Amino acid sequence: MIRNNTSEPEISFFNLGHAKWVVGVLSMLVAVVGRESLLGLILRQTRSEIKSLIADEEPAPAAIPFENN
């Protein structure tokens, strides 16, 4: 059987909307367990890592051209 090599659209593993939602959930969980608890520390570190991924994946803001008046 011969398969045609049809290119399928690339499915993104990382979804920005879901990542932002997870950051919110992690923030809520940190508030529940406490910032200074061991679990709070782990949740805050996880939240920080996901925020870093979001910052890397978001498109850079467009530069505003400088106009001299």
SVG drawing of the C-alpha trace seen along z (x, -y; Angstrom):
<svg xmlns="http://www.w3.org/2000/svg" viewBox="-8 -70 20 72">
<polyline fill="none" stroke="black" stroke-width="0.4" points="0.0,0.0 1.4,-3.4 0.8,-6.3 0.6,-9.8 2.7,-12.2 0.1,-14.7 1.4,-17.4 -0.9,-17.8 -1.0,-21.1 1.4,-21.1 -0.4,-20.7 1.0,-23.0 1.9,-21.3 1.8,-24.6 -1.4,-26.5 -1.1,-30.1 -4.7,-30.3 -4.4,-27.1 -1.1,-28.2 -2.5,-31.5 -5.4,-29.6 -3.0,-27.2 -1.1,-30.2 -4.4,-31.5 -5.2,-28.1 -1.7,-27.8 -2.1,-31.3 -5.3,-30.2 -3.8,-27.0 -0.9,-29.0 -3.4,-31.2 -5.1,-28.1 -2.0,-26.3 0.0,-29.4 3.0,-31.0 5.4,-29.8 4.5,-26.1 6.6,-23.6 3.7,-22.9 3.3,-26.7 6.9,-26.9 6.6,-24.1 3.4,-25.7 5.1,-29.1 8.1,-27.7 5.8,-25.8 3.9,-29.0 7.1,-30.9 8.3,-28.3 5.0,-28.5 5.0,-32.3 8.5,-32.1 7.2,-29.8 4.3,-32.2 6.7,-35.2 8.9,-33.2 5.9,-32.2 4.0,-35.5 4.7,-37.7 6.8,-40.7 4.8,-44.0 5.1,-46.2 7.6,-49.0 6.0,-52.4 7.8,-54.7 9.3,-57.8 7.9,-61.0 9.8,-64.2 7.2,-67.1"/>
</svg>
